[in-house]
Amino acid sequence: MNRKIKKLDTTIKKIWIEDVADDYDRNLILNEDTLKNVLYFYLRTCFEKTPELEDFCIFTECTHYGFSALNYTPDMVVVDTKTDKIVAIFELKYKSRNCHHVENLVYYDFHKLKDYKDTLDTVHSDCQYYIAAITLGEFDRANWLDGRSKWAKGKVAELIAYEPDGVIDFLVIPHNE
């Protein structure tokens, strides 16, 4: 991972743990769209303030860069305007306690991330993939991927918020090994 991508990755994880968690605590995240808005805002702010990241641009529901070949578009992508390469792809999920198929919906987003990687990785090889999921209600584990997901190694980070024991917990689970 080059220096710029590493800085972006660190920035994304910091935004999740600090800014998104804080906005959630202040009741500013109501659904998936406001989660997308919050992430976009903090990323854009960091891009404008950090010289290393100033060449990055954010697109939501992107249909360019090869996504038209797939049956779906990512919730958000970050592109390096100097190289015209995708450097980050996000799938977002926000599900309340009343949603009974949270697991299926989150796993479907992981399926999309795998398709993005399989389809685009030869052209956008430095791309990192993120699932940002706020899943309210108690689940038996914090992370969604397990060791059998070899495609995720070194490429995917789970940005997770869940409620063990009724208290929301924001975590970053990188799949580096």
Phi, psi and omega in degrees: 000124181288170186301316180295318180292321178298317178297317177298313180301314178298318180297315180300314182294321178294317178301317181298310185290322185263298190284313180294316178300317179295315178296324177296314179300330180269013178061035180263354178246113186252336184196187182296322180295318179289330173298315178299316179299317180296311178300315179302311182303309183292322176296311181301318178299317178294321179299321181287333184262348186243110183307323180296335185252003187292343179272002181269145180228146182250136172234139174254147180049048186291131178249359178267185174064028177096357181287340180295340178284345180259166181272007181207164179239151178289154178296323181202143174228153173243131182240139173276111185291339178289323183252349185059036180247144174285131180245346177206139175233133181243138163243131184246147177214133174226115181228135182274176179299334184279352180274117186272347179244043179302313184302314180299320181293318179292316179297326176298320177295323175295322176301318178296317178301318178297318177298318178301313182298311181299324183277322191251349190297333180291328180268321184245059189292339178273002185295139173249150186239138184227133167252119178250106188231121169256111182240102182278137186116160185273131176238159186282355178206156180281319184260160185255329180270151176237184185297345180281350182271068185298330180299336184276345185302123178074003185235334189241141170232135175266123173256104193241141168228122179216177188239076173289131179059028175079004179246127183291137182229125178260123183230156169241125179239098178279150177248077186267339187265000000 
